[in-house]
Amino acid sequence: MRQARTKREIRSIVEPWRRQGLKIGFVPTMGYFHEGHLALMKRAAELADRVVVSIFVNPTQFGPNEDLDRYPRALERDLELAEVSGVDLVFLPEARELYPPGFQTWVTVEDLSRGLCGASRPGHFRGVATVVAKLFNIVQPDLAVFGEKDYQQLQVIKRMVIDLDFPVEIVAHPTVREPDGLAMSSRNSYLTASQRKSALCLKEALDQAQALVSRGVTNADEIEAAMKRTIAAYPESRIDYIFIGDPETLEPKDSVSGPVFVALAVFVGDTRLIDNRVISSPEDRAGR
């Protein structure tokens, strides 16, 4: 497995692959790998001839009071895990390599970035879209794999690729979970033992929403209220948002009909966690 730290280096490695007609898969990450990251890499290895992974804790997607400085890092361990997961090349840029002096150009996906995490973290998706656009231009992959846990991010990237004509296929991978159902996240490492138990409130709330929809409940306010009660039963939990809406446009819905996207962000202690699920109503399932 090779490493590159500059745009010049990575292009010198990737361009010969492209001339050989090899298919290039890409997984952009911020490192501190868990099984969710590794699943994305393995999927890329199944679909492509060569796999490139970037490890870059992107400062432009963090707000002023967020966890940029303490975001977990474990580079040597990450490199070992990437190699055994079928990765051929790891891109390890410094911030100055991607954001040179005088940088002032940004990518904004307007509507899809406004709600959910976009409302709670102003500027977050501008930073995400910009860095992914830059990485796509640098790596020039044929496909890129993103996890569905960051569902809004996935939709933002899909829209950006369509709107800006990137020749990149976006491959979605299902959320990878711990045995008890907690969605895997690098930020889970922040949790104390008691907070780790309380973090299950996200999965339990989604289970509650699914159960209500399966029983024929269609009122979004009723579903949201039940989710809030479920979360409130867990210590150290504080709701950032609960969203019920359209899976494609991320517009809120008052009632459930057809597939509905249910997402939430919850602070457990000081750690903000997210999860989501696309739920089908009984009528929608019957019509298939």
Residue frames as qw, qx, qy, qz and C-alpha x, y, z in Angstrom:
[[0.000, 0.889, 0.457, 0.000, 0.00, 0.00, 0.00],
 [0.448, 0.288, 0.015, 0.846, 1.37, 3.38, -1.03],
 [0.196, -0.769, -0.406, 0.454, 1.03, 6.78, 0.61],
 [0.342, 0.483, 0.222, 0.775, 0.87, 10.30, -0.83],
 [0.263, -0.585, -0.437, 0.631, 0.86, 13.61, 0.97],
 [0.060, 0.472, -0.137, -0.869, 0.64, 16.11, -1.89],
 [0.685, 0.566, 0.195, -0.414, -1.56, 16.57, -4.91],
 [0.379, 0.675, -0.582, -0.251, 1.44, 16.10, -7.16],
 [0.159, -0.307, 0.933, -0.097, 2.31, 12.77, -5.52],
 [0.572, 0.246, 0.706, -0.339, -1.17, 11.30, -5.67],
 [0.633, 0.659, -0.027, -0.405, -1.69, 12.32, -9.28],
 [0.223, 0.614, -0.735, -0.183, 1.62, 10.73, -10.26],
 [0.272, -0.096, 0.944, -0.157, 0.37, 7.44, -8.83],
 [0.551, 0.434, 0.580, -0.414, -3.22, 7.53, -10.07],
 [0.450, 0.662, -0.241, -0.548, -2.62, 8.74, -13.63],
 [0.145, 0.348, -0.889, -0.261, -0.78, 5.55, -14.74],
 [0.311, 0.220, 0.884, -0.271, -3.65, 3.47, -13.35],
 [0.487, 0.625, 0.266, -0.549, -6.04, 5.50, -15.42],
 [0.327, 0.599, -0.558, -0.472, -3.94, 5.10, -18.57],
 [0.022, -0.149, 0.987, 0.056, -4.07, 1.33, -17.99],
 [0.516, -0.240, -0.519, -0.637, -7.86, 1.49, -17.96],
 [0.327, -0.184, -0.840, 0.392, -8.11, 0.49, -14.31],
 [0.362, -0.717, -0.403, -0.439, -11.28, 1.41, -12.40],
 [0.263, 0.219, -0.520, 0.782, -10.55, 3.60, -9.38],
 [0.484, -0.680, -0.532, -0.143, -12.63, 3.53, -6.22],
 [0.173, 0.420, -0.329, 0.828, -12.41, 6.20, -3.54],
 [0.526, -0.652, -0.542, 0.056, -13.38, 6.47, 0.13],
 [0.114, 0.610, -0.239, 0.746, -12.92, 9.91, 1.74],
 [0.673, -0.532, -0.496, 0.133, -12.54, 9.74, 5.54],
 [0.141, -0.864, 0.270, -0.401, -11.39, 11.68, 8.58],
 [0.374, 0.376, -0.785, 0.320, -9.61, 8.63, 9.95],
 [0.350, -0.224, 0.709, -0.570, -9.89, 6.85, 13.32],
 [0.519, 0.064, -0.677, -0.518, -11.26, 3.84, 11.51],
 [0.566, -0.055, 0.687, -0.452, -13.95, 1.50, 12.78],
 [0.442, 0.154, 0.866, 0.173, -15.75, -1.36, 11.06],
 [0.422, 0.784, 0.361, -0.276, -18.02, 1.09, 9.25],
 [0.135, 0.811, -0.409, -0.396, -15.06, 2.69, 7.48],
 [0.277, -0.317, 0.873, 0.246, -13.56, -0.69, 6.69],
 [0.534, 0.442, 0.715, -0.090, -16.86, -1.87, 5.15],
 [0.390, 0.861, 0.020, -0.325, -16.74, 1.11, 2.76],
 [0.025, -0.673, 0.672, 0.310, -13.18, 0.24, 1.75],
 [0.416, -0.030, 0.905, 0.087, -14.03, -3.41, 1.21],
 [0.540, 0.654, 0.488, -0.208, -17.03, -2.44, -0.91],
 [0.261, 0.857, -0.279, -0.345, -14.82, -0.17, -3.00],
 [0.205, -0.460, 0.833, 0.229, -12.35, -3.03, -3.44],
 [0.546, 0.287, 0.785, -0.053, -15.18, -5.24, -4.72],
 [0.469, 0.796, 0.340, -0.175, -16.23, -2.67, -7.30],
 [0.268, 0.922, -0.263, -0.096, -12.91, -1.23, -8.46],
 [0.865, 0.300, -0.264, 0.304, -9.45, -2.31, -9.56],
 [0.438, 0.179, -0.402, 0.784, -7.66, 0.16, -7.30],
 [0.390, -0.801, -0.453, -0.032, -8.84, 1.75, -4.05],
 [0.281, 0.384, -0.246, 0.845, -7.79, 5.17, -2.78],
 [0.447, -0.729, -0.503, 0.125, -8.63, 6.34, 0.76],
 [0.175, 0.624, -0.186, 0.739, -8.08, 9.86, 2.04],
 [0.542, -0.555, -0.508, 0.373, -7.49, 10.62, 5.72],
 [0.189, 0.324, -0.015, 0.927, -8.06, 14.30, 6.39],
 [0.169, -0.631, -0.622, 0.432, -9.72, 15.93, 9.40],
 [0.242, 0.543, 0.381, 0.708, -11.29, 18.74, 7.40],
 [0.186, -0.259, -0.433, 0.843, -11.27, 21.98, 9.40],
 [0.202, -0.045, -0.226, -0.952, -13.85, 23.73, 7.23],
 [0.535, -0.353, -0.638, -0.427, -16.68, 21.39, 8.27],
 [0.477, -0.396, -0.630, 0.467, -16.23, 22.09, 11.99],
 [0.144, -0.897, -0.224, -0.352, -17.89, 25.01, 13.75],
 [0.122, 0.696, -0.420, 0.569, -16.03, 27.30, 16.19],
 [0.504, -0.464, 0.524, -0.505, -17.20, 25.39, 19.27],
 [0.966, 0.083, -0.124, -0.213, -16.96, 21.87, 17.85],
 [0.820, -0.458, 0.327, 0.102, -14.42, 19.10, 18.34],
 [0.655, 0.704, -0.264, 0.076, -11.80, 19.77, 15.64],
 [0.048, 0.718, -0.638, 0.276, -8.87, 19.80, 18.04],
 [0.467, -0.306, 0.769, -0.312, -9.90, 16.71, 19.98],
 [0.868, 0.281, -0.141, -0.384, -11.30, 14.68, 17.08],
 [0.805, -0.359, 0.464, 0.087, -9.79, 11.20, 17.58],
 [0.524, 0.710, -0.449, -0.142, -6.73, 10.33, 15.52],
 [0.754, -0.349, 0.553, 0.066, -4.76, 7.07, 15.23],
 [0.487, 0.689, -0.377, -0.383, -2.80, 7.24, 11.97],
 [0.032, 0.421, -0.902, -0.086, -0.54, 4.20, 12.32],
 [0.431, 0.173, 0.839, -0.284, -3.46, 1.98, 13.28],
 [0.583, 0.623, 0.165, -0.494, -5.54, 3.43, 10.41],
 [0.345, 0.627, -0.607, -0.347, -2.82, 2.63, 7.88],
 [0.141, -0.181, 0.972, -0.047, -2.62, -0.98, 9.06],
 [0.491, 0.385, 0.679, -0.388, -6.40, -1.39, 8.87],
 [0.509, 0.680, -0.119, -0.515, -6.57, 0.21, 5.43],
 [0.164, 0.499, -0.805, -0.276, -3.96, -2.15, 4.05],
 [0.193, 0.035, 0.975, -0.101, -5.73, -5.30, 5.24],
 [0.465, 0.545, 0.506, -0.480, -9.01, -3.92, 3.81],
 [0.646, 0.427, 0.533, 0.341, -7.70, -3.87, 0.26],
 [0.112, 0.968, 0.026, -0.224, -6.62, -0.24, -0.03],
 [0.803, 0.337, 0.097, 0.482, -3.90, 0.51, -2.59],
 [0.344, 0.370, -0.069, 0.860, -3.20, 4.16, -1.85],
 [0.318, -0.753, -0.486, 0.308, -3.78, 6.48, 1.11],
 [0.239, 0.651, 0.074, 0.717, -3.86, 10.26, 0.62],
 [0.543, -0.578, -0.415, 0.446, -2.68, 12.15, 3.72],
 [0.283, 0.644, 0.090, 0.704, -2.79, 15.87, 2.92],
 [0.257, -0.308, -0.427, 0.810, -2.08, 18.67, 5.35],
 [0.174, 0.797, 0.481, -0.320, -4.65, 21.47, 5.56],
 [0.003, -0.725, 0.247, 0.643, -2.36, 23.87, 3.67],
 [0.228, -0.079, 0.827, 0.508, -2.23, 21.40, 0.76],
 [0.111, 0.556, 0.799, 0.202, -6.00, 21.59, 0.26],
 [0.054, -0.944, -0.325, 0.020, -6.55, 25.17, 1.45],
 [0.606, 0.162, -0.017, 0.779, -3.65, 27.28, 0.17],
 [0.151, -0.439, -0.234, 0.854, -3.20, 30.92, 1.22],
 [0.230, 0.224, -0.235, -0.917, -5.94, 33.10, -0.21],
 [0.034, -0.254, -0.944, -0.206, -8.41, 30.23, -0.58],
 [0.275, 0.223, 0.274, -0.894, -11.91, 31.65, -1.16],
 [0.513, 0.079, -0.563, -0.643, -13.92, 29.27, -3.36],
 [0.373, -0.039, 0.797, -0.475, -16.74, 27.20, -1.86],
 [0.316, -0.158, -0.802, -0.482, -19.32, 24.66, -2.98],
 [0.339, 0.061, 0.563, -0.752, -22.79, 25.04, -1.50],
 [0.184, -0.291, -0.871, -0.350, -25.67, 22.63, -2.13],
 [0.219, -0.328, 0.084, -0.915, -28.45, 25.01, -1.19],
 [0.703, -0.334, -0.121, -0.616, -31.69, 23.26, -0.17],
 [0.879, -0.113, -0.461, 0.038, -30.36, 19.88, 0.96],
 [0.499, 0.170, -0.496, 0.690, -27.89, 21.59, 3.33],
 [0.222, -0.539, 0.046, -0.811, -30.43, 23.76, 5.16],
 [0.754, -0.471, -0.034, -0.457, -32.27, 21.44, 7.54],
 [0.950, -0.189, -0.216, 0.121, -31.33, 18.64, 9.94],
 [0.733, -0.331, -0.030, 0.593, -27.59, 18.80, 10.67],
 [0.370, 0.444, 0.198, 0.792, -27.27, 21.83, 8.41],
 [0.298, -0.814, -0.192, -0.460, -29.49, 23.85, 10.74],
 [0.755, -0.643, -0.045, 0.120, -27.60, 22.69, 13.82],
 [0.659, -0.350, 0.288, 0.600, -24.15, 23.09, 12.28],
 [0.396, 0.891, 0.068, -0.211, -24.14, 26.19, 10.03],
 [0.206, 0.809, -0.519, -0.185, -21.52, 25.96, 7.32],
 [0.647, -0.287, 0.706, 0.010, -20.89, 22.25, 7.92],
 [0.767, 0.375, 0.513, 0.092, -22.10, 21.03, 4.54],
 [0.365, 0.913, -0.178, -0.046, -20.37, 23.87, 2.71],
 [0.231, -0.692, 0.683, 0.039, -17.15, 22.48, 4.16],
 [0.709, 0.003, 0.705, -0.005, -18.11, 18.90, 3.31],
 [0.696, 0.658, 0.286, -0.020, -19.13, 19.64, -0.27],
 [0.214, 0.915, -0.337, -0.064, -16.06, 21.77, -0.90],
 [0.331, -0.568, 0.751, 0.060, -13.54, 19.25, 0.38],
 [0.727, 0.175, 0.664, 0.006, -15.22, 16.33, -1.41],
 [0.584, 0.804, 0.083, -0.069, -15.29, 18.32, -4.66],
 [0.037, 0.841, -0.536, -0.060, -11.58, 19.04, -4.25],
 [0.528, -0.313, 0.789, 0.011, -10.78, 15.40, -3.48],
 [0.760, 0.459, 0.458, -0.053, -12.78, 14.25, -6.51],
 [0.445, 0.880, -0.160, -0.050, -10.78, 16.63, -8.70],
 [0.163, -0.722, 0.673, 0.004, -7.48, 15.46, -7.21],
 [0.537, -0.155, 0.828, -0.034, -8.13, 11.69, -7.18],
 [0.504, 0.317, -0.434, -0.676, -10.47, 11.55, -10.22],
 [0.349, -0.039, 0.924, -0.153, -12.15, 8.31, -9.11],
 [0.281, -0.149, -0.742, -0.590, -14.68, 6.36, -11.12],
 [0.584, -0.567, -0.512, -0.274, -16.73, 5.66, -8.01],
 [0.025, 0.380, -0.562, 0.734, -16.85, 6.77, -4.39],
 [0.530, -0.389, -0.753, -0.032, -18.43, 4.94, -1.47],
 [0.169, -0.382, 0.317, -0.851, -20.29, 6.79, 1.32],
 [0.130, -0.209, -0.920, 0.305, -22.11, 5.42, 4.36],
 [0.269, -0.594, -0.548, -0.524, -25.83, 5.89, 4.91],
 [0.444, -0.548, -0.510, 0.493, -25.33, 6.82, 8.57],
 [0.105, -0.446, 0.026, 0.888, -24.41, 10.29, 7.29],
 [0.414, 0.537, 0.721, 0.140, -27.53, 10.28, 5.14],
 [0.173, 0.939, 0.156, -0.251, -27.82, 14.02, 4.63],
 [0.224, -0.659, 0.539, 0.474, -24.16, 14.16, 3.62],
 [0.455, 0.103, 0.824, 0.321, -24.84, 11.36, 1.13],
 [0.351, 0.767, 0.537, 0.013, -27.73, 13.29, -0.43],
 [0.017, -0.916, 0.130, 0.379, -25.67, 16.49, -0.58],
 [0.314, -0.439, 0.696, 0.474, -22.83, 14.70, -2.37],
 [0.455, 0.377, 0.776, 0.218, -25.22, 12.99, -4.80],
 [0.253, 0.901, 0.326, -0.135, -26.76, 16.35, -5.68],
 [0.152, -0.814, 0.352, 0.438, -23.38, 18.02, -6.08],
 [0.436, -0.152, 0.779, 0.424, -22.19, 15.28, -8.44],
 [0.397, 0.619, 0.660, 0.151, -25.30, 15.71, -10.60],
 [0.102, 0.957, 0.188, -0.194, -25.27, 19.50, -10.58],
 [0.113, -0.835, 0.424, 0.333, -21.53, 19.94, -11.24],
 [0.830, 0.489, -0.218, -0.157, -21.20, 17.03, -13.69],
 [0.277, -0.590, 0.758, -0.029, -18.60, 15.04, -11.79],
 [0.742, 0.230, -0.552, -0.304, -18.02, 11.75, -13.65],
 [0.014, 0.265, -0.865, 0.426, -18.17, 9.82, -10.38],
 [0.627, -0.347, -0.611, -0.337, -20.64, 7.08, -9.42],
 [0.278, -0.443, 0.530, -0.667, -21.77, 7.51, -5.80],
 [0.612, -0.124, -0.777, -0.073, -22.25, 4.18, -4.04],
 [0.506, -0.555, 0.236, -0.617, -24.27, 4.12, -0.81],
 [0.467, 0.076, -0.857, 0.203, -23.41, 1.57, 1.88],
 [0.602, -0.634, -0.406, -0.264, -25.84, 0.62, 4.70],
 [0.292, -0.763, 0.382, -0.432, -25.07, 1.84, 8.21],
 [0.654, 0.103, -0.711, 0.238, -22.75, -0.52, 10.09],
 [0.556, -0.665, 0.043, -0.497, -23.79, -1.11, 13.68],
 [0.099, -0.403, 0.825, -0.384, -22.44, -2.48, 16.92],
 [0.222, -0.152, -0.962, -0.047, -23.98, -5.80, 18.07],
 [0.009, 0.493, 0.693, -0.526, -26.48, -3.90, 20.24],
 [0.296, 0.756, 0.554, 0.182, -27.54, -1.68, 17.35],
 [0.161, -0.850, 0.022, 0.501, -25.60, 1.53, 18.02],
 [0.656, 0.741, 0.010, 0.143, -24.47, 3.08, 14.75],
 [0.768, -0.181, 0.017, 0.614, -20.69, 2.99, 14.52],
 [0.160, 0.952, 0.022, 0.258, -19.04, 6.39, 14.77],
 [0.561, 0.311, -0.404, 0.652, -15.57, 7.67, 15.61],
 [0.208, -0.534, 0.231, -0.787, -17.24, 9.93, 18.17],
 [0.845, -0.391, -0.305, -0.199, -18.49, 6.89, 20.12],
 [0.695, 0.090, -0.453, 0.551, -14.99, 6.87, 21.62],
 [0.046, -0.468, 0.240, -0.849, -15.91, 10.00, 23.59],
 [0.692, -0.461, -0.235, -0.504, -18.63, 8.17, 25.55],
 [0.248, -0.408, 0.764, -0.434, -18.23, 7.00, 29.14],
 [0.052, -0.080, -0.995, -0.016, -19.54, 3.55, 30.07],
 [0.213, 0.506, 0.668, -0.502, -22.85, 4.98, 31.30],
 [0.328, 0.586, -0.130, -0.729, -23.19, 7.27, 28.29],
 [0.125, 0.211, -0.871, -0.425, -22.54, 4.32, 25.99],
 [0.090, 0.358, 0.917, -0.153, -25.68, 2.69, 27.41],
 [0.226, 0.661, 0.350, -0.624, -27.67, 5.89, 27.01],
 [0.097, 0.419, -0.527, -0.733, -26.52, 6.20, 23.39],
 [0.107, 0.203, 0.951, 0.208, -28.87, 3.33, 22.56],
 [0.264, 0.582, 0.470, -0.609, -31.71, 5.86, 22.84],
 [0.267, 0.470, -0.406, -0.737, -31.16, 6.73, 19.17],
 [0.202, 0.032, -0.927, -0.315, -31.77, 3.19, 17.97],
 [0.045, 0.385, 0.851, -0.356, -34.66, 2.74, 20.42],
 [0.271, 0.551, 0.177, -0.769, -36.34, 5.91, 19.17],
 [0.332, 0.337, -0.617, -0.629, -36.03, 4.74, 15.56],
 [0.110, -0.128, -0.986, -0.010, -37.42, 1.34, 16.58],
 [0.169, 0.478, 0.612, -0.607, -40.35, 3.17, 18.20],
 [0.343, 0.494, -0.188, -0.777, -41.00, 5.13, 15.00],
 [0.275, 0.174, -0.848, -0.418, -40.90, 1.98, 12.90],
 [0.003, -0.263, -0.934, 0.243, -43.28, 0.17, 15.25],
 [0.267, 0.526, 0.376, -0.714, -45.79, 3.02, 15.13],
 [0.367, 0.429, -0.444, -0.696, -45.68, 3.26, 11.33],
 [0.183, 0.049, -0.964, -0.185, -46.10, -0.53, 11.10],
 [0.076, 0.407, 0.820, -0.395, -49.24, -0.23, 13.24],
 [0.178, 0.671, 0.606, 0.389, -50.69, 2.32, 10.85],
 [0.217, -0.812, -0.201, 0.503, -49.85, 5.56, 12.69],
 [0.552, 0.546, 0.306, 0.551, -49.39, 8.27, 10.07],
 [0.118, -0.979, -0.081, -0.143, -49.29, 11.51, 12.09],
 [0.611, 0.439, -0.357, 0.553, -45.72, 12.78, 12.18],
 [0.219, -0.638, 0.333, -0.658, -46.28, 14.77, 15.38],
 [0.885, -0.352, 0.096, -0.290, -47.49, 11.64, 17.16],
 [0.920, 0.172, -0.191, 0.295, -44.46, 9.68, 16.00],
 [0.327, 0.587, -0.339, 0.659, -42.10, 12.46, 17.04],
 [0.508, -0.612, 0.241, -0.556, -43.70, 12.74, 20.48],
 [0.978, -0.203, 0.003, -0.050, -43.23, 9.01, 21.05],
 [0.752, 0.364, -0.250, 0.489, -39.59, 9.26, 20.01],
 [0.014, -0.673, 0.313, -0.670, -39.06, 12.13, 22.43],
 [0.766, -0.499, 0.170, -0.367, -40.51, 10.09, 25.29],
 [0.973, 0.048, -0.115, 0.192, -38.21, 7.19, 24.43],
 [0.523, 0.506, -0.288, 0.623, -35.12, 9.42, 24.43],
 [0.293, -0.690, 0.225, -0.622, -36.13, 11.20, 27.65],
 [0.915, -0.376, -0.029, -0.143, -36.07, 7.86, 29.49],
 [0.852, 0.133, -0.176, 0.475, -32.28, 7.64, 29.03],
 [0.442, -0.788, -0.043, 0.426, -29.91, 9.61, 31.31],
 [0.337, -0.535, 0.337, 0.698, -27.67, 12.34, 29.92],
 [0.369, 0.347, 0.683, 0.526, -29.60, 12.53, 26.65],
 [0.129, 0.649, 0.175, -0.730, -30.64, 15.81, 25.04],
 [0.604, 0.543, 0.548, 0.201, -32.38, 16.06, 21.66],
 [0.169, -0.314, 0.293, 0.887, -30.87, 18.29, 19.00],
 [0.518, 0.239, -0.215, -0.793, -33.50, 17.44, 16.38],
 [0.505, 0.181, 0.844, -0.019, -35.93, 14.80, 15.21],
 [0.301, 0.390, -0.373, -0.786, -36.84, 14.84, 11.54],
 [0.543, 0.295, 0.785, -0.043, -39.59, 13.01, 9.64],
 [0.344, 0.699, -0.106, -0.618, -39.73, 13.68, 5.92],
 [0.830, 0.535, -0.055, -0.150, -39.02, 12.80, 2.33],
 [0.839, -0.285, 0.299, 0.355, -35.96, 10.55, 1.76],
 [0.637, 0.400, 0.288, 0.593, -34.91, 12.36, -1.43],
 [0.122, 0.775, 0.114, 0.610, -35.70, 16.04, -0.92],
 [0.411, -0.154, -0.586, 0.681, -35.34, 16.03, 2.90],
 [0.292, -0.372, -0.083, -0.877, -38.49, 18.12, 3.11],
 [0.210, -0.017, 0.797, -0.567, -40.52, 17.52, 6.30],
 [0.372, -0.283, -0.739, -0.485, -43.81, 15.61, 6.17],
 [0.473, -0.294, 0.310, -0.770, -46.89, 16.06, 8.35],
 [0.881, -0.039, 0.318, -0.350, -48.06, 12.52, 7.67],
 [0.335, -0.360, 0.832, 0.257, -46.47, 9.26, 6.67],
 [0.823, 0.455, 0.215, -0.265, -47.25, 7.94, 3.22],
 [0.768, 0.558, -0.263, 0.171, -44.85, 5.87, 1.18],
 [0.749, -0.031, -0.330, 0.574, -41.23, 5.66, 2.33],
 [0.223, -0.951, -0.020, -0.215, -40.43, 8.16, 5.06],
 [0.576, 0.357, -0.445, 0.586, -37.01, 9.26, 6.26],
 [0.590, -0.791, -0.127, -0.098, -36.68, 9.45, 10.05],
 [0.609, 0.353, -0.353, 0.616, -33.50, 11.00, 11.42],
 [0.496, -0.856, -0.129, -0.061, -32.34, 12.36, 14.74],
 [0.455, 0.461, -0.456, 0.611, -29.38, 13.95, 16.45],
 [0.682, -0.694, -0.207, -0.103, -28.99, 13.56, 20.20],
 [0.119, 0.675, -0.571, 0.452, -26.39, 14.84, 22.62],
 [0.872, -0.364, -0.320, 0.059, -25.35, 12.10, 25.03],
 [0.579, -0.520, -0.041, 0.627, -23.37, 14.02, 27.59],
 [0.032, 0.753, -0.187, -0.631, -21.38, 16.41, 25.42],
 [0.244, -0.161, 0.812, 0.505, -21.19, 14.03, 22.45],
 [0.585, 0.416, 0.028, -0.696, -23.50, 14.63, 19.51],
 [0.330, -0.035, 0.918, 0.215, -24.61, 11.41, 17.79],
 [0.543, 0.307, -0.176, -0.761, -26.77, 10.90, 14.71],
 [0.301, 0.060, 0.946, 0.100, -28.78, 8.02, 13.26],
 [0.502, 0.290, -0.149, -0.801, -31.55, 7.50, 10.73],
 [0.378, 0.128, 0.915, 0.062, -33.79, 5.00, 9.04],
 [0.390, 0.083, -0.418, -0.816, -35.96, 4.92, 5.92],
 [0.332, 0.158, 0.846, -0.386, -39.30, 3.40, 6.96],
 [0.235, -0.132, -0.678, -0.684, -42.02, 2.14, 4.63],
 [0.555, -0.038, 0.325, -0.765, -45.68, 2.42, 5.55],
 [0.547, 0.110, 0.822, -0.115, -47.88, -0.74, 5.40],
 [0.616, 0.688, 0.241, -0.299, -49.61, 0.65, 2.31],
 [0.259, 0.781, -0.510, -0.250, -46.31, 1.20, 0.56],
 [0.260, -0.331, 0.906, 0.033, -45.10, -2.31, 1.36],
 [0.614, 0.335, 0.675, -0.234, -48.39, -3.79, 0.17],
 [0.542, 0.774, 0.020, -0.327, -48.10, -1.96, -3.14],
 [0.020, -0.665, 0.692, 0.279, -44.71, -3.41, -3.97]]
